[in-house]
Amino acid sequence: MTIQRLQLDSQIDWIPMSLAASLLGIHPSQVRRDRAVLQELDLIDYTSHSGGFTRKTLESLWIFRQLVSQRGRTEAIKQISHYLEP
């Protein structure tokens, strides 16, 4: 199974929530749920008042979304830490 990396311009450091949802192809409420999972697993840093995501956080969400589509949400939650760099 192949997990593709998100291709973004190297100058992009921060992405607003609405653009992140669009790039991920999901509703903003699903982005928030996915973010909460990764945050609970201590895999991302997120400041709620920022209204968007850092490049690294968006890349983590991207990988998580691919795992969800390929393996289902439960398996994605179990396996995501193996795909993210410490």
Helices and strands as residue ranges (DSSP letters): E 14-16, H 17-24, H 28-40, G 48-50, E 52-54, H 55-71, H 73-83
